[in-house]
Amino acid sequence: MWGDGRSEREGLLAYLRAADVVVVWRLDALADTVTELAEIARVLQQRKIELVSHSEQLDSTLPGGSQLWGAIAAIAALQRESTGAPGFGPRSIDGAGRRGGRPPLLGAEAHAAIRALHDGGGHTIDEIAALHGVSRPTVYRSLKRTASHNQL
């Protein structure tokens, strides 16, 4: 989505009329959380607006498509019960206080040790990297990270 997704979503919902069909590439383009998706699906169903999602291959316009609404509500309920987390994707990770991506290779102690070895002058970058089992760029990033601590 471009800009503020919430205001665009509200504009879309205000524009839709009965018998319209909302087509999305993925369901998470329509809502930030599973709970929001369930609420939007409830509103669409009440207003007799159909929903199609290409990635998930869900289509409420097909025979048996009315089951989609119940499935979305059931998924939202399962999500809340099993994890206590309302969302999916990176936005829910951020909201839960977790960070995505790989865990860091080095902890605070390793950063301090790399800084000490470098400042001691007795080791080359290659030697420091070999001692810690990391690459040269990782050593340079560690030195950059700890540079501000030494300048205080």
C-alpha positions in Angstrom: 0.0 0.0 0.0 1.0 3.6 -0.5 0.9 6.2 2.2 -1.3 5.6 5.2 -2.7 2.1 4.8 -5.4 2.6 7.4 -6.9 5.7 5.7 -6.8 4.0 2.3 -8.5 0.9 3.7 -11.2 3.1 5.3 -11.6 4.9 1.9 -12.0 1.6 0.1 -14.6 0.3 2.6 -16.6 3.5 2.3 -16.5 3.3 -1.5 -17.7 -0.3 -1.8 -21.3 -1.2 -2.5 -23.2 -4.5 -2.3 -22.2 -7.0 -5.0 -18.7 -5.4 -5.4 -15.7 -7.7 -5.2 -12.5 -6.8 -3.3 -9.5 -8.4 -5.0 -6.2 -8.5 -3.1 -2.9 -10.1 -3.8 -2.5 -11.3 -0.2 -4.8 -11.0 2.8 -2.2 -9.1 4.8 -2.6 -6.3 2.2 -6.1 -5.8 3.5 -5.4 -5.9 7.2 -2.5 -5.5 9.6 -3.6 -8.3 12.0 -5.7 -11.4 11.8 -8.1 -9.8 14.2 -8.5 -6.8 11.9 -8.9 -9.2 8.9 -11.7 -10.9 10.7 -13.5 -7.6 11.5 -13.1 -6.5 7.8 -14.4 -9.8 6.6 -17.4 -9.5 9.0 -18.2 -6.0 7.6 -17.8 -7.2 4.0 -20.1 -10.2 4.6 -22.7 -8.0 6.2 -22.6 -5.6 3.3 -22.7 -8.5 0.8 -19.3 -7.6 -0.7 -17.2 -10.5 -2.0 -13.5 -11.1 -1.3 -10.9 -12.7 -3.5 -7.2 -13.3 -2.5 -4.9 -14.5 -5.2 -2.0 -15.8 -3.1 -4.1 -17.7 -0.7 -6.5 -18.8 -3.5 -9.6 -17.7 -1.6 -12.7 -16.6 -3.4 -16.0 -16.0 -1.8 -17.7 -15.7 -5.2 -17.3 -19.4 -6.0 -19.7 -22.1 -5.0 -19.0 -22.8 -1.3 -17.2 -19.5 -1.1 -19.5 -18.4 1.7 -17.4 -20.8 3.9 -14.5 -18.2 3.5 -16.1 -15.9 6.1 -16.3 -18.6 8.7 -12.8 -19.7 8.0 -11.4 -16.2 8.5 -13.2 -15.9 11.8 -12.0 -19.3 12.9 -8.4 -18.5 12.0 -8.6 -15.3 14.0 -10.0 -17.1 17.0 -7.3 -19.8 16.7 -4.6 -17.2 16.4 -5.8 -15.4 19.6 -6.1 -18.6 21.6 -2.8 -20.3 20.5 -0.4 -17.4 20.7 -2.2 -14.5 22.3 -0.8 -12.5 19.4 -3.3 -10.8 17.2 -1.2 -10.4 14.0 0.9 -11.9 11.3 4.0 -10.7 9.4 6.7 -8.2 10.3 4.2 -5.6 11.7 3.0 -8.0 14.4 6.6 -8.9 15.2 7.4 -5.2 15.8 4.3 -4.8 17.8 5.2 -7.8 20.0 8.6 -6.2 20.8 10.5 -8.8 18.8 13.0 -8.1 16.0 13.1 -10.0 12.8 16.2 -11.2 11.0 19.2 -13.2 12.0 20.4 -13.1 15.6 23.6 -11.2 16.2 26.9 -13.1 15.9 28.6 -11.2 18.7 27.5 -10.3 22.2 28.7 -7.3 24.2 31.6 -9.3 25.7 32.9 -10.3 22.2 32.6 -6.7 21.0 34.6 -5.5 24.0 37.2 -8.2 23.4 37.6 -7.3 19.7 38.0 -3.6 20.7 40.7 -4.6 23.3 42.6 -6.7 20.9 42.6 -4.0 18.2 43.5 -1.2 20.6 46.3 -3.3 22.1 48.0 -3.2 18.7 49.3 -6.8 18.9 46.8 -8.4 16.4 45.8 -7.8 12.8 42.2 -7.7 11.7 42.6 -11.1 10.1 43.9 -12.5 13.4 41.1 -11.0 15.4 38.6 -12.4 12.9 40.1 -15.9 13.2 40.1 -15.7 17.0 36.4 -14.9 17.1 35.4 -17.1 14.1 33.9 -14.1 12.1 34.7 -12.3 8.9 36.8 -9.2 8.5 33.8 -7.0 7.8 32.2 -8.3 11.1 35.3 -7.2 12.9 35.2 -3.8 11.3 31.5 -3.4 12.2 32.3 -4.3 15.7 35.1 -1.8 15.9 32.8 0.9 14.4 30.1 0.0 17.0 32.5 0.2 19.9 34.3 3.4 18.6 31.8 5.8 20.3 32.3 4.0 23.7 36.1 4.8 23.6 35.6 8.5 22.7 33.7 9.4 25.9 
